[in-house]
Amino acid sequence: MTEDVNSELWERHAEWWQREFTDGADPEYTEQIIPLVVEWTAGSTRVLEVGTGEGQVARAIAAAHGARVVGVDPTARQIEEAVRRGGGVEYQRAGAEALPFDDRSFDAVVCCLVFEHIDDLDTAIAEVARVLRVGGRFVFCLNHPLLQTPGSGWIDDQILEEQYWRIGPYLPEAATVEEVEKGVFIRFVHRPLGRYVNAMVDAGLVLERMIEPAPPPGFVERAPEYTEVTTVPRLLVLVARRV
């Protein structure tokens, strides 16, 4: 599966993303991701969001802090919608592996649920570090690499009368195309957590905080099967500083 096919899938399903995950449609964004990002970008006056989609996170940062916020995304249909929705954010079409900005241009870089779809992890992380000023902060949100691996999920074994959270294959790096909704196919790249942390360290990013929040109430309300596993996080947030 090439990067061209990956890009084509996101262009094809941009409206699905906008419908299902933005404008208050998704409680994981409204109740968890956006508040965490706003909290950890406080005090930043120049913020870049990599993989901005239609811009909901970037708009929230701009509204909360009055910061100059730039959002980039490689998907044309996402950037078109981001520009239409506005919100005082500057939008550009660009991928994470080649950010069109000078060195040390931003106080903070934010990336939410994007690197799971990027092949060249090391180049993309190096680009994040390059555009951060010394002491600048990287707020990095991921589907939890350990607990949300492909094949993970809640198991209710009626025969053995056991209930547990199954962990899929964790150590192998693998790219898969998943049908996330009928007719909607998205490509995911799984990596163990160490790959992310080591790529950050190699790029000069030092971990400051690791956050593993429980699934938010709005998500559990919509997905009753999670009521039994609210101790299993779906999200991982890594906060790092540029040294």
C-alpha positions in Angstrom: 0.0 0.0 0.0 1.7 3.2 -1.2 1.5 6.7 0.2 -0.5 7.7 -3.0 -3.2 5.1 -2.1 -3.2 6.4 1.5 -3.7 10.0 0.3 -6.5 8.8 -2.1 -8.3 7.1 0.7 -8.3 10.3 2.8 -9.4 12.4 -0.1 -12.3 10.0 -0.7 -13.4 9.9 2.9 -12.9 13.5 4.0 -16.6 14.2 4.3 -17.0 11.1 6.4 -14.4 12.4 8.8 -16.0 15.8 8.9 -19.4 14.4 9.6 -18.4 11.9 12.2 -15.7 13.6 14.2 -16.1 17.4 14.0 -18.5 20.1 15.0 -19.2 18.4 18.3 -20.1 15.0 16.8 -17.4 13.1 18.6 -17.2 13.2 22.4 -13.6 12.0 22.4 -12.6 15.2 20.7 -14.9 17.6 22.5 -14.6 16.1 26.0 -11.0 14.9 26.0 -8.6 15.7 23.1 -9.4 19.3 22.6 -9.4 20.2 26.3 -6.1 18.4 26.8 -4.5 20.2 23.8 -5.8 23.6 24.9 -4.4 23.0 28.4 -0.9 22.0 27.2 -0.5 24.8 24.7 -1.3 27.5 27.2 1.3 30.3 27.0 2.2 29.6 23.4 1.8 32.5 20.9 2.8 30.6 17.7 1.2 27.1 17.3 1.3 24.7 14.5 -1.1 21.8 14.1 0.2 19.0 11.9 -2.6 17.0 10.3 -5.3 19.6 11.1 -8.1 18.0 9.1 -10.9 20.6 8.9 -9.3 22.6 11.7 -11.4 22.0 14.8 -8.4 21.6 17.1 -6.5 24.6 15.6 -9.6 26.8 16.0 -10.0 25.8 19.6 -6.4 26.7 20.4 -6.8 30.1 18.6 -10.0 30.8 20.5 -8.6 29.8 23.9 -5.2 31.6 23.7 -5.5 34.3 21.1 -2.4 32.6 19.5 -1.3 32.7 15.9 -2.2 29.2 14.8 -1.3 27.5 11.5 -2.9 24.2 10.5 -1.4 21.9 7.8 -2.9 18.8 6.2 -2.0 16.9 3.0 -5.7 16.3 2.1 -7.1 19.0 -0.3 -10.7 18.5 0.7 -9.9 18.9 4.4 -8.0 22.1 3.8 -10.8 23.5 1.6 -13.3 22.8 4.4 -10.9 24.2 7.1 -10.6 27.5 5.1 -14.4 27.6 4.7 -14.9 27.2 8.5 -12.2 29.8 9.2 -11.8 30.6 12.9 -8.8 32.9 12.6 -6.4 30.1 11.7 -4.0 30.1 8.7 -4.3 26.9 6.7 -1.8 25.3 4.3 -1.7 22.1 2.4 1.4 20.1 3.4 2.4 16.8 4.8 4.2 16.1 8.1 7.3 14.9 6.3 8.1 18.3 4.7 6.8 21.2 6.7 7.0 24.5 4.8 8.3 26.6 7.6 11.7 27.9 8.8 13.6 26.3 11.7 12.3 27.3 15.2 9.2 29.0 13.9 6.7 27.8 16.6 6.3 27.8 20.3 4.2 24.6 20.2 3.4 21.9 17.7 0.2 19.8 18.1 -0.6 16.5 16.4 -3.8 14.6 17.1 -4.4 11.0 15.9 -2.3 11.5 12.7 1.0 9.6 13.1 -1.0 6.3 13.0 -1.4 7.1 9.3 2.1 8.2 8.5 4.8 5.8 7.0 7.9 7.9 7.5 7.8 8.4 11.3 11.4 9.5 11.8 11.3 12.2 9.1 8.0 13.5 10.4 9.2 13.7 14.0 12.4 15.3 12.9 10.4 18.0 11.0 8.3 18.6 14.2 11.5 19.2 16.2 13.0 21.4 13.4 10.2 23.9 13.4 10.0 24.1 17.2 12.0 26.8 19.0 14.3 25.6 21.8 12.2 24.9 24.8 9.1 24.7 22.6 6.5 22.0 23.4 5.2 19.1 21.3 1.7 17.8 22.2 1.4 14.4 20.6 -2.0 12.5 20.8 -2.1 8.9 19.6 -4.5 6.0 19.7 -2.8 4.1 22.6 -0.1 2.0 20.9 -0.3 -0.8 23.4 -4.0 -1.1 24.3 -5.5 -0.2 20.9 -3.3 -2.4 18.7 -5.0 -4.2 15.7 -7.1 -7.0 17.0 -7.5 -5.6 20.5 -10.9 -5.4 22.1 -13.4 -6.4 24.7 -13.9 -10.2 25.0 -17.0 -11.6 26.7 -16.3 -15.4 26.7 -19.6 -17.1 27.4 -18.1 -20.6 27.5 -15.3 -19.9 29.9 -17.4 -17.2 31.7 -14.5 -14.7 31.4 -14.5 -11.1 30.4 -11.2 -9.3 29.5 -9.5 -6.9 27.2 -7.6 -8.7 24.5 -4.3 -7.2 23.3 -3.5 -7.7 19.7 0.1 -8.2 18.3 2.0 -5.4 19.9 5.7 -5.6 18.8 5.4 -6.0 15.0 5.1 -2.8 13.0 2.3 -3.3 10.5 0.2 -1.3 8.1 -3.4 -2.4 7.6 -6.5 -1.0 5.8 -9.6 -1.2 8.0 -13.2 -0.8 7.1 -14.1 1.6 9.9 -17.7 2.0 8.7 -19.5 0.4 5.8 -17.7 1.5 2.6 -15.2 3.6 4.5 -11.6 2.3 4.4 -8.8 3.9 6.3 -5.1 2.9 6.5 -3.4 2.6 9.9 0.2 2.0 10.8 0.8 0.3 14.1 4.1 0.8 16.0 5.1 -0.1 19.5 5.3 2.9 21.9 9.1 2.6 22.0 9.3 3.5 18.3 7.6 6.8 19.0 9.5 7.7 22.1 12.9 6.8 20.6 12.2 8.8 17.4 11.4 11.8 19.6 14.6 11.4 21.6 16.6 11.1 18.5 15.2 14.3 17.2 16.0 16.2 20.4 12.6 16.0 22.0 12.6 15.2 25.8 9.5 13.7 27.3 7.8 16.0 29.8 4.6 14.2 30.6 2.7 11.0 29.6 -1.1 11.1 29.9 -3.4 8.0 29.7 -6.9 9.3 30.3 -9.9 7.0 30.7 -12.5 7.0 27.9 -14.7 10.2 28.4 -18.3 9.9 29.6 -19.8 10.9 26.3 -17.9 8.1 24.5 -18.9 5.4 27.0 -22.5 6.5 26.8 -22.5 6.0 23.0 -20.5 2.7 23.3 -22.0 0.7 26.2 -19.5 -2.1 25.7 -16.9 0.2 27.1 -18.7 0.6 30.4 -16.9 -2.5 31.6 -13.5 -1.4 30.5 -13.3 2.3 31.5 -9.9 1.4 33.1 -8.5 0.8 29.6 -7.4 4.0 27.9 -8.0 4.6 24.2 -5.8 7.7 24.0 -2.2 8.4 24.8 -0.8 11.9 25.1 2.9 12.5 25.0 4.1 16.0 25.9 7.7 16.8 25.1 10.1 19.8 25.0 12.6 20.7 22.3 16.2 20.8 23.7 
